[in-house]
Amino acid sequence: MKTRHIQWRSAGRTQQGKARSRNEDAFLDCPQHGCWAVADGMGGHRDGDVASQWVIGSLASLKADGNLDQRVNAARQRLQSINQQLGSAEVRSNASVDVTMGSTVVALLLEEGRAACVWAGDSRCYLWRGQRLYQLSRDHSLLQRLMAERHLSRAQAQAHPDARALTRAIGGRTSLRLEVLELNTQPGDVFLLCSDGLYQALSHRELGRALSVGTPQQAVERLFAMVLRTPARDDLTAVVVQS
């Protein structure tokens, strides 16, 4: 069975940060298969750009066959396989020291009336619905863990020297725990997938304002215009999907 996705329109863009030597972000914009994704290579690690491209390439080969549950399972299997490959990548690279190749990922899979978000790391999925912005994904970061487990305020957690460290990522550990959120869709829904270089530069209100009117391409251009007025040191990526 093939799932129809012709009612979804989308656009994506990525750009190297002003303080970066290369862009370690990557994205997938594949409305014909009902699949979109953003990956962000782990900053400061070896070949983060390669890792993010491997993650996106694995999802790009997914087909639109089957129902949403089957497609989510297929996506999870692909990401688990890439996790194992990245875990042993230092052997193939002939590195003389132990290195880590890793990437975050957030993926959105859609079929008529249903959506699934799959992620590991701190790249995010948002939903604009009924003039309100919802953050669907929850960051897998030390910052989030400190807030949840130690009941610290965001300001207190951000004071930790390793607050931005990831607690989950593709290639980060031998065992990968992906998180999945499923929901029913409604006409007029707008989804935003983005890397931290984009959302950290904008407020919740600014994100919502960019998604509130126009086409996905116009929304992406508004997001980038707003971020590029800031220092924009980190790579930034956005994919907007609209019904």
Steps between C-alpha positions, in 0.01 A plus 500: 500500500627846410413795717397826333694813596406736217315731741825594677721785378850553632830685468840478664826691525835467675784749539844498655537699820708816489755353742519154340754362253243262350129428523435193717121517455301308239131465418249288309201649318313209341126572479447225243590245768347690790837530676701800621802521728775720644836374627774695676850353518637499853697820546865461582513139389665346198309510170173636636403597147551143381295360788202728430508416129502126580195544722309695235604257227364207699159668535495617138491139382176429690199426281141615544372141502310378805308674774650750741587239763694295244681807372595611851642154569696514175640843591603378844676199348691725258609730779608209720709368211663840444568523874698176485687613189596832655607321817765311304584777253837573662617157386421575136653848524832349617507747786793466736289615795154411622250741344126551499291551190151601599195703410165602635190416297137605497273343239135555413291235325148576381204320357145620457378600846807380695851615581801352677808681626816294562808655658825472693686808618400865510382572147132585536153451356236771550133513407313822415128439551212730585729804533711320760849352481566164665843340549437133422850365563683511832874572493729213592750725674658543841315831528165325468605225741609750765167680473298177518694301759638774726204737452732784403379808317621546143736776615645278774546205263662719236766597753634143493822490291377198301137611466503464120640146508279242330370199690391319182621513139551279197848353535542640849466166679487131417134485608265751339165593655282684253198691622174492303193721528186430296202733453200562278533780247252776418451716189721806524771334711853631443802302621850640549810280526816691590848481645603681818679766297159623389278471807760629746513828310122559505232530764192278513295795377734567206484137391121506508481828312717363220274194462168681525449613140617423148651200328763266649767670287397842630505371858852360454624827352348699788668273755840536335464876457432537872787275607752657263438837662658347814864383537385156364822329601359146474378319188127542447247275329123507467238286327139623493212266414149634446162345431 
